[in-house]
Each structure stands twice: as C-alpha cells, then as structure tokens.
Amino acid sequence: MTDSPLKLSRPSTSPPKVSTVAFAALLTAAVAATPSPATLSGPITGGERGTPFAAVNVADRGYLTEEYFLEGEATAYELVDGTHSADGRWQTRASGQKAGFKTRMLVVRPEDASEFNGTVIVFWLNVTAGFELGSASDEALRGYAWVGVSAQRVGVHGFPQSPGGLKAWDPERYGSLEHPGDAYSYDIFTQVAAAIGPNRDRQGLDPMGGLEVERLIAAGASQSAARLRTYINGVHPLTELFDGFIPFIDFGGIVPFASERGGGRRGRSLASVRSDLDVPVIVVNSETELNSYYPVREPDSDRFRLWEVAGTSHVSAARPKEPTVEGSNWLSYSPVYQAAVRHLDRWIRDGVEPPSMPRVEMKAGDPDAEVVRDEHGNAVGGIRLPELEAPTASHSGFGTQREGTRFGFLYGTATDFDAEELADLYPDSKSYLDAWNAALDRAIEQGMILPEDAPEMRERAAEWAARLD
C-alpha cells in the first residue's frame, strides 16, 4: 500500500451537509450526564491542497476516504482522590470544566457495505512530531472501517514554536478548527466514537455511510498509547463506548488529565491497565518499550494480553542492500500488530481468547531492567519473528541519539553478521530459506502472523537470500 494522497475534487459551490449527533457519558460512576449535542459537517472538500491531511489512496482496495468536522462542547476529567495509582484502578469523574471545540475525523470505509465486517477501528492520531501520524493498516483494509481522530491540540494547531498542525498545512480547509487543549482530548475522542458507533444518529448526516456498525476498537501508538491508557483507566469506566482497546508500542506511561504535553515519555508516570476492565485489551510492544514497561507488566487474563515482539524497534527502517554495523533496526513489529487487530476483533465478536505468548526475558537491574540476549546478541523469549529464528543480524530495540533528532533511540540498531558467520549458519540460500520459512510457518500456526501477510514476507526473504549463493 502506498502513502500517496487521495485526490479529491475542488470545493463545491454548496456547503457541507450538517446534522446533530448525540453522545452520552456519565459525569460520575453513579450519576448519568445529560447528553451534549455536537454538530457534524461534511464530507469536507476543497482547501488549498484539495485533499485531507494524511489521506492515503485506498480506492484499489475497495475503500473510500472522507473527512468530517465535529463541533461542540467538551468536558474535562479529574481524579476523585487525586491519585494516578500504578494499578490503574482510578476513581474519576467529569470535572466542571467545559470548552468549545471543532475538530476533524478521517473516515476510511468499504465502498461496498456488504464487505464491512461490523468493526470500526478508532485511531487516536499521534502528534509527537508536531503534526498527525497514523493511517489505516493493511488489516484495517480487510473489511473493517478506520477512523482517524484529531483528538489533541498539537494536531490542529501545531507546536507554538513551529506550527505544523492542520491549520498551518491548509488554512483554507482547516482554518475554522479550534482545539481548547488536551484536557478535553478524552471527551473529544468519546464524542467522535458516539458519532460513528452503533447508537449514532442515522436520521441526518451519517459519516459511516449507513454501515451497520456493531463494534468499536480504540487504537493508538506511542504517545497516543499513553493517552489511550489514561482513557482506559479513567474514562472508559464512565462512558463504556468502546468494545476493546489496542495500545501499541506502549511505554506504559499515562498522562495526567490536565496535561497539555503533546509527546515525549521522560518523567511520565507509569500505570498498568486496570484489571477490573469489562472489555478486552491487547498491548503489542517492540523491544524499545521493554525497559520502561517492565515495572507495570500486567499478567495475562481473560481480559488482557501483552505481546512483546523480540528484536524489533519502535521505528523500523527498510533493510539496506549492503551490510551495516549498527545501522537502524529494520525488523518490524508490524506483522504482529496486524494479527493482534484480528485477534481482538474475534475476541470481542466470538469470545475466542488470543494466545498468551512468552515475554522477553529480562534481568532486573538498577535503575533499569536489562534484556537477556543469546549468542547472536538477540533477545531471548518473546514473540519470535522468522528473522530472529533464522538470524542474519543482531537486533536491538535500543538506538542512540542522532544529530538533528531527539528520537534516535526509537530506531534501534541492527548489525549484520559477517560473511564467515553467515557461512557457518547457512551454507547456501536454500538452507537459510528452509529455516526461515519453517519459522514463518510456526508463527502463522501460533497466530502471530496472518496468512495474508506471508507471501510478501517470503518474497522479501527470498530476495535477500540470493546473496548467500
């Protein structure tokens, strides 16, 4: 799938359609709030660029992309006792603080309603870079609908010192948007969920195009996973709009309700996913998050899974054509994330629990735990991709700071084996591919890789193996 922008028509002469969408949330665990109205408008067209920000061309997959604006009043949340306990079992309530907002949601849905499986993935767009990151993954385009939510202020307004948000990217299209601050991001996320969920108002404007929505899964990566973890522990028990959650590349951090910080993880409090949750959660992590997450590792349960993908990094790069020494890690957790989406949907839909997988082996230390490594320098335990079962490099999820970026540590490292080591392990390409394909078959059997993703993975492995002959 390419990331080329979807070309939309220029502005029409008629204004977007408008309707009122009702959402419901509990002000406290015991007292129901009066539903607050929010105004929905769209599909949005026009602007200087003529396309939604971060839109991906998915027409060849039988999908269409539309953008909608949602405008209303949001509420903030607060802790009853002021404590973000590490077990995640917080007592929370809606505060008296309210503010107006106008934000956007990017809707990617099957064009043919008969292809829809009833599940919408509601994605909390990531704003660490000063603009929004996130798009529908391959699994999301296999019968699901996907909705990207501009939940945070940075996504709309950008950083004060470097405005790179929606309003700066296309002032004509997004100039009317307004975000009051991240204290209100949780309720904004809730209101978007209500506008697209099973109980949405379908008499007027329907952003889901009449699809029979049955389930909502909330997803978020990295800093958005921290926001989502806060939502799970402090907001979901009051609103109960989501049927499941999938935070991924999740450092285990949470964000105080009033925090306006857009990204970063240093100094952030940690908390487990609360154990009394009434819906299932799967956390999918790379090796990069292990040290941070280790103090709040939750046991698997009938409502929770933690999957740790050994050898992978928070951000993965393309594998270089030439051998490298401590280049960026090219091993990606992404195939396991794709499988997790399907497992979570099946868990919600049919009650079929996903497999519990071994955790990466860690050795407790002060101040940080350390990953236990094998003779090749690769992590022991965890979910094993074929590249670790039939290794050709040492992989680490822990990178180094790089000139010009504060995110170098997220890229990890990969050091290719030299020719002598490769020859000792694999006399020729066939011996390597036999080992690699056997490992992939095991991963598919375990449910860690989807059969649909295997052909492309096999093709890449065969292309690389040619250098062994």
C-alpha positions in Angstrom: 0.0 0.0 0.0 1.4 3.4 -0.9 1.1 6.6 1.0 0.2 8.8 -2.0 -2.5 11.3 -1.3 -6.1 10.7 -2.3 -7.1 13.2 -4.9 -10.4 14.8 -4.2 -12.5 17.3 -6.2 -12.1 21.0 -5.7 -14.6 22.8 -3.4 -18.3 22.6 -4.5 -20.5 25.6 -4.5 -22.8 24.1 -1.9 -21.9 24.0 1.8 -21.3 20.6 3.5 -24.4 18.9 5.0 -24.9 19.4 8.7 -26.7 17.3 11.3 -26.7 16.9 15.1 -25.1 13.9 16.8 -25.9 13.0 20.4 -23.4 11.4 22.7 -23.8 10.1 26.2 -21.3 10.0 29.0 -21.5 9.5 32.8 -20.4 12.5 34.8 -19.6 10.2 37.7 -19.6 6.4 38.2 -23.2 6.7 39.5 -24.8 9.8 38.0 -25.8 10.0 34.3 -25.0 13.2 32.4 -27.4 14.9 30.1 -26.4 14.2 26.5 -24.5 17.1 24.9 -25.1 17.9 21.3 -22.3 18.0 18.8 -22.6 19.3 15.2 -21.3 17.1 12.4 -20.5 18.5 9.0 -19.1 17.0 5.8 -17.9 15.4 3.7 -15.3 18.2 3.7 -13.9 19.2 0.3 -11.7 21.9 -1.1 -9.0 23.8 0.5 -5.7 24.9 -1.0 -4.4 21.3 -1.3 -7.7 19.7 -2.3 -7.2 16.7 -0.1 -7.4 15.7 3.6 -4.2 15.7 5.5 -2.5 12.3 5.6 -5.1 10.7 3.3 -3.9 7.5 1.6 -5.2 6.3 -1.7 -7.1 3.1 -0.9 -9.5 3.0 -3.9 -7.7 -0.1 -5.2 -8.7 -1.9 -2.0 -12.4 -1.1 -2.5 -12.3 1.7 0.1 -13.2 5.4 0.1 -11.9 8.2 2.3 -14.0 11.1 3.6 -13.3 13.8 6.1 -15.8 15.2 8.6 -15.7 18.0 11.2 -17.3 17.7 14.6 -18.1 20.8 16.7 -19.5 21.1 20.2 -18.6 21.4 23.8 -16.2 19.0 25.6 -15.7 18.3 29.3 -12.5 17.7 31.2 -11.9 14.8 33.7 -10.4 14.6 37.1 -9.4 12.1 39.7 -11.7 11.8 42.7 -8.8 11.3 45.1 -6.0 12.9 43.1 -4.0 9.7 42.7 -2.9 8.0 39.5 -2.3 4.7 41.2 0.1 2.3 39.4 -2.6 -0.4 39.3 -4.7 1.7 37.0 -7.8 1.3 39.2 -8.6 5.0 39.4 -11.7 6.8 40.7 -12.5 9.5 38.2 -15.3 11.9 37.3 -16.1 14.6 34.8 -15.0 18.0 36.1 -16.9 21.2 35.9 -14.6 22.5 33.2 -16.1 22.7 29.7 -14.9 24.3 26.5 -15.9 24.6 22.9 -14.1 22.6 20.2 -14.1 21.9 16.5 -12.0 19.0 15.2 -11.9 16.6 12.3 -12.1 12.9 11.7 -10.8 11.0 8.7 -13.2 8.1 7.8 -11.8 5.2 5.7 -14.6 2.7 5.0 -15.5 0.0 2.5 -17.3 1.4 -0.5 -19.5 -1.8 -0.7 -21.5 -2.2 2.5 -21.6 -5.9 2.0 -17.8 -6.0 2.5 -18.0 -4.4 6.0 -17.4 -6.7 9.0 -19.1 -4.5 11.5 -16.0 -3.3 13.3 -14.6 0.3 13.3 -11.0 0.9 14.4 -11.0 4.4 16.0 -7.4 5.6 15.9 -6.0 8.3 18.2 -3.7 10.1 15.8 -0.1 10.7 17.1 1.2 14.2 17.4 4.7 13.7 18.8 6.2 15.1 15.6 4.2 18.3 15.8 1.7 17.0 13.2 -0.5 14.0 13.0 0.7 10.5 12.2 -1.4 7.4 11.6 -3.1 5.7 8.7 -5.2 2.6 8.0 -3.0 -0.5 8.2 -3.3 -3.5 5.9 -5.6 -5.4 8.3 -7.8 -2.4 8.7 -8.5 -2.6 4.9 -9.7 -6.2 5.1 -13.3 -5.5 5.9 -13.0 -3.0 8.8 -13.7 0.7 8.8 -11.0 3.0 10.2 -11.5 6.5 11.7 -8.5 8.7 12.5 -9.3 11.2 15.2 -7.7 14.7 15.7 -8.0 14.4 19.4 -5.1 16.6 20.5 -4.4 20.3 20.3 -1.0 19.9 18.6 -2.6 18.0 15.7 -4.8 21.0 15.0 -2.6 24.0 16.0 0.9 22.5 15.9 3.6 23.4 18.4 3.7 27.1 19.3 7.4 27.4 18.2 6.7 25.5 15.0 3.1 25.4 13.8 2.8 22.3 11.7 -0.7 21.3 12.5 -3.8 21.1 10.3 -4.4 24.9 10.3 -0.9 25.6 9.1 -1.0 22.8 6.5 -4.1 24.1 4.8 -5.5 27.3 6.3 -8.4 27.4 3.8 -9.6 23.9 4.6 -8.8 23.7 8.4 -8.9 27.4 9.4 -12.2 27.0 11.3 -10.9 24.2 13.5 -10.4 25.0 17.2 -9.0 22.8 20.0 -9.2 24.1 23.6 -6.4 21.9 24.9 -5.6 18.3 25.7 -7.5 18.3 29.0 -10.5 17.9 26.7 -9.0 15.3 24.3 -10.6 12.4 26.1 -14.1 13.7 25.7 -13.5 14.7 22.1 -12.4 11.1 21.4 -15.6 9.9 23.1 -17.8 12.2 21.1 -16.2 11.1 17.8 -16.9 7.5 18.9 -20.5 8.3 19.6 -20.8 9.9 16.2 -19.7 6.8 14.4 -20.9 4.0 16.8 -23.8 1.6 16.8 -26.1 4.1 18.5 -25.3 7.1 16.4 -28.0 9.4 15.0 -28.6 8.0 11.5 -31.5 10.2 10.6 -29.3 13.0 9.3 -25.7 13.1 8.2 -24.0 9.7 8.7 -20.2 9.7 8.4 -20.3 5.9 8.2 -22.5 6.0 5.1 -25.2 3.7 6.5 -22.8 0.9 7.5 -24.2 -1.4 10.2 -21.6 -0.7 12.9 -21.5 -3.3 15.7 -18.2 -2.8 17.4 -15.7 0.0 18.2 -12.0 -0.8 18.8 -9.8 2.1 20.0 -6.2 2.0 18.9 -3.2 4.3 19.5 0.6 4.1 19.2 3.4 5.5 21.3 2.4 8.9 22.9 -1.2 8.1 21.7 -0.9 4.8 23.6 -0.2 6.8 26.8 -3.4 8.9 26.1 -5.3 5.7 25.4 -4.0 4.0 28.6 -5.2 7.1 30.5 -8.6 6.8 28.7 -8.9 3.1 29.5 -8.2 3.6 33.2 -10.0 6.8 33.8 -12.7 7.4 31.1 -13.9 4.2 29.7 -15.5 3.1 33.0 -17.7 6.2 32.8 -18.5 6.2 29.1 -18.4 2.5 28.0 -18.5 3.2 24.3 -15.6 1.0 23.2 -15.7 -2.8 22.9 -11.9 -3.3 23.0 -8.5 -1.5 23.0 -5.2 -2.0 21.3 -2.4 0.4 22.6 0.8 -0.5 20.8 4.5 0.4 21.1 3.3 1.5 24.5 5.9 2.6 27.1 3.4 2.0 29.9 3.1 5.7 30.6 -0.1 7.6 31.5 -0.8 11.3 31.1 -2.4 13.5 33.8 -5.9 14.6 32.6 -4.9 18.3 32.6 -1.6 17.8 30.8 -1.0 19.7 27.6 2.2 17.9 26.6 1.9 16.6 23.1 4.6 13.9 23.1 7.6 12.6 24.9 7.9 9.9 27.6 10.6 11.2 30.0 9.3 11.8 33.5 5.9 10.3 32.8 4.1 8.3 35.4 3.5 4.6 34.7 0.4 2.5 35.3 -0.9 -0.9 34.4 -4.1 -1.4 32.5 -6.7 -1.7 35.3 -7.5 -5.4 36.0 -11.3 -4.9 36.5 -11.9 -3.7 32.9 -15.0 -5.1 31.3 -13.6 -5.2 27.7 -10.5 -6.9 26.3 -7.1 -5.2 25.7 -4.1 -6.3 23.7 -0.9 -4.4 24.1 1.7 -5.0 21.3 5.2 -3.8 22.1 8.6 -3.8 20.4 11.8 -4.2 22.3 12.2 -0.5 22.6 9.5 -0.2 25.2 10.6 -3.1 27.4 12.6 -1.2 30.0 10.0 1.4 30.5 7.1 -1.0 30.6 8.8 -3.6 32.8 7.7 -2.1 36.2 4.0 -2.3 35.2 3.9 -5.5 33.2 0.4 -7.0 33.7 -0.3 -10.7 33.8 -2.4 -12.1 31.0 -6.0 -12.7 32.0 -9.5 -13.2 30.5 -9.4 -9.5 29.5 -5.8 -8.8 28.8 -2.8 -9.8 26.6 0.7 -8.4 26.5 2.6 -9.3 23.3 6.3 -8.4 23.2 8.0 -8.8 19.8 11.7 -9.6 20.4 14.3 -7.9 18.3 12.0 -5.2 16.9 12.2 -1.4 17.5 9.7 1.4 18.0 10.5 2.7 14.5 11.8 0.4 11.8 13.7 1.2 8.7 14.0 -0.5 5.3 16.7 -3.2 5.2 19.8 -1.8 3.5 21.1 -3.5 0.4 24.6 -3.5 1.8 25.7 -5.0 5.2 25.7 -2.5 8.1 27.3 -2.2 11.5 24.9 -0.6 14.0 22.6 0.8 11.3 18.9 1.4 12.1 16.9 -1.6 13.1 14.9 -3.0 10.1 13.0 -5.6 12.0 9.3 -4.5 12.4 6.6 -5.5 14.9 4.0 -4.6 12.3 3.0 -8.1 11.2 2.2 -9.0 14.8 0.2 -5.8 15.2 -1.9 -6.8 12.2 -2.6 -10.2 13.8 -3.5 -8.6 17.1 -6.2 -6.5 15.4 -7.8 -9.6 14.0 -7.4 -11.5 17.3 -9.0 -8.6 19.3 -11.9 -8.4 16.8 -12.5 -12.1 17.2 -12.2 -11.9 21.0 -14.9 -9.3 21.1 -17.1 -10.9 18.4 -16.9 -14.6 19.3 -15.3 -14.7 22.7 -12.3 -16.5 21.4 -9.3 -15.6 23.5 -6.0 -14.9 21.8 -2.9 -17.0 22.6 -0.8 -16.0 25.5 2.8 -15.6 24.3 6.1 -15.8 26.2 7.5 -12.4 27.4 11.0 -11.3 26.5 13.4 -12.4 29.2 14.5 -9.6 31.4 17.1 -9.3 34.2 16.1 -6.9 36.9 18.6 -4.1 37.4 19.1 -0.6 38.9 17.8 1.7 37.6 16.6 -0.3 34.5 16.0 -3.9 33.8 18.1 -5.5 31.0 17.1 -7.7 28.1 18.6 -11.2 28.3 20.4 -11.9 25.0 21.5 -15.1 23.1 24.9 -15.9 21.5 23.9 -13.7 18.5 23.1 -10.7 20.6 19.3 -11.1 20.1 16.7 -11.0 22.8 15.7 -14.3 24.4 12.0 -15.1 24.6 9.1 -13.1 23.4 7.3 -13.4 20.1 9.9 -14.6 17.6 9.7 -13.4 14.0 11.5 -15.6 11.4 14.4 -13.1 11.3 15.2 -14.0 14.9 14.6 -17.7 14.5 16.9 -17.8 11.4 19.1 -14.8 12.3 21.3 -12.9 9.9 21.9 -9.9 12.2 22.0 -8.8 15.8 18.9 -6.7 16.5 18.3 -4.3 19.4 15.3 -2.1 20.1 17.6 0.5 21.8 19.1 3.1 19.5 21.4 6.0 20.1 20.8 9.8 19.9 21.4 11.2 16.4 22.4 14.6 15.2 19.4 16.6 14.3 16.7 14.5 16.1 15.8 13.7 19.6 14.2 10.4 18.6 17.2 8.4 17.6 16.8 6.0 20.4 13.5 4.8 18.9 15.2 3.4 15.7 17.1 0.7 17.5 20.2 -0.9 15.8 20.9 -3.8 13.5 24.4 -5.2 12.9 24.6 -7.7 10.1 26.6 -10.9 10.5 29.9 -11.0 8.6 30.4 -13.4 5.7 32.1 -16.0 7.9 29.3 -16.1 10.4 26.7 -16.4 7.7 28.5 -19.2 6.0 28.7 -21.1 9.3 25.0 -20.8 9.8 23.8 -21.2 6.2 25.9 -22.9 3.6 23.6 -21.6 0.8 20.4 -19.7 0.2 18.3 -22.9 0.4 19.4 -23.8 3.9 18.6 -20.3 5.0 15.2 -20.2 3.4 14.3 -23.6 4.7 14.9 -22.4 8.3 13.3 -19.0 7.6 10.1 -20.5 6.1 9.8 -23.1 8.8 9.9 -20.3 11.4 7.3 -18.3 9.5 5.0 -21.4 9.3 5.3 -21.7 13.1 4.4 -18.0 13.6 1.4 -18.4 11.4 0.3 -21.5 13.3 0.7 -19.6 16.6 -1.5 -16.8 15.2 1.3 -14.2 15.4 1.4 -13.6 11.7 -1.6 -13.6 9.3 -1.6 -15.9 6.3 -2.4 -12.9 4.1 0.8 -11.2 5.1 3.1 -14.2 4.5 3.5 -14.0 0.7 5.1 -10.6 0.8 7.3 -11.6 3.7 8.5 -14.7 1.8 9.3 -12.6 -1.2 11.5 -10.2 0.7 13.3 -13.1 2.4 14.0 -14.9 -0.9 15.3 -11.6 -2.4 17.7 -11.2 0.4 18.8 -14.9 0.5 20.1 -14.6 -3.1 23.3 -13.0 -1.7 24.2 -16.3 0.1 24.9 -18.2 -3.1 
